[in-house]
């Protein structure tokens, strides 16, 4: 639980803002506003987690595609040649 004092004018302004946003209460509005604050990375607390999950999914997909690419290179050029080609690609990407 968090509590803080407001002046009468500040409370009236907060109440007006909560009404404009159709919040059920001043507390609900304040909580929603706090959850939208940046978390230090430019994302709000509520949007960072879904974006991180999406990024992790993309990394998993890239790993799968790299594995498939390696298998394709090895199937067409042989394991020894495929390893050289992959090492060359890795050097170029660093």
Buried (B, 14 or more C-beta within 10 A) or exposed (E): EEEEEEEEEEEEEBBEBBEEEEBEEBEEBBEEBEEEEEEEEEBEEEBBEEEEEEEEEEEEEEEEEEEEBBEEBBEEEEEEEBBEBBEEEEEEEE
